[in-house]
């Protein structure tokens, strides 16, 4: 196990520039799309995070050959040699479910371990399975594995009961190689979904309605390789934007896509931060002395992202007044509140709402995070908690943030990574 230790004599005021990495939630479906063609894909601006390693390991087990050099992956699946995504990898990363659609579409068979629940919720995959069944896949659940088979998927009309990011991604990928036309309704609008569709079109897929709620896909017999650049990680960007707002900082973020950050920019502006364009793909975030309280309701894109909920909770502990955060996407995504309370925050959880009263001074302590974004929230808290804050089990953080301690050190933060000897049992992961 490893920990991060932050030494905070007086609260930091982040100053300087930080470069945002490629989006974890865009690179994972892009890598899965390599299963749809026998030709090579070259993917650039890849974030060097644990989940990318896990996805590449999984794809290799399915028959992929790849080379990862700096931030570029060259990957090719000449032949799918196995249809099985083993439990140990699916347990390590729920996004492994993204190989389901491509495997059935290209190979006619997929055996993917059922991703269990995780720290942030039960995380069912019924919408993925119902959609594939509508495309003609025969699906059974055997010994904890999804077994999906179809000689050739047939286009169909599918309406998602609720917006699902990886559900939309799985069905779009499957439909690309189905026979006939597929119409997907109530699709997720996240930029990562749009970016996947753009990649698939570059590979020769026939897709109309990219970036819209209704997507039409005309199946083709095969797709070809291409070169593709991963979009910036809007959640990493949002995390650093909150860091600047929290520490009355003056931070320039480079390599961002401002149009993906509108909901985050709105809420940060209401809290009192000043945000201005600092270049085509750069933003400047200036924190204010007085942080204003506000209510937040998480929602599917373009609403306020659930993946920014934990980070905003830290900011609201320093806001004058009462803030109510309502989490509408996941049923158990407030675990970080208990750890913030241990640092001195005043938070009360009532069902899907967190009521935060501030400002409350935070003091450093040893804390542990149970999921990726909760870990990020504790790092943010460590920037303003006086004394020393030790965040344990940071392998969650390493799944989605590339070299976060190096980026913070470059902004003046006294932070170090500590290797621990004690081994404790790790809960199931999410992602
Ligand atoms: C994606 O997860 C992201 N992961 C998550 O990011 C993100 O929090 C989530 O979308 C919501 O934006 C990746 O893209 C790899 P959903 P996903 O399907 O696709 C329910 C992070 O920190 N649902 O959009 O699994 C589900 O329980 C991770 O980077 C069903 O009921 O989320 C949830 O309540 C965490 N049945 C809601 O829909 C299904 O078949 C939205 O889930 C699928 C989902």
Boltz pocket constraint, residues with backbone or C-beta under 6 A from the ligand:
constraints:
  - pocket:
      binder: B
      contacts: [[A, 24], [A, 25], [A, 28], [A, 95], [A, 121], [A, 122], [A, 123], [A, 124], [A, 125], [A, 126], [A, 127], [A, 128], [A, 129], [A, 162], [A, 163], [A, 164], [A, 165], [A, 166], [A, 167], [A, 188], [A, 192], [A, 306], [A, 307], [A, 328], [A, 329], [A, 330], [A, 331], [A, 372], [A, 373], [A, 400], [A, 430], [A, 431]]
      max_distance: 6.0
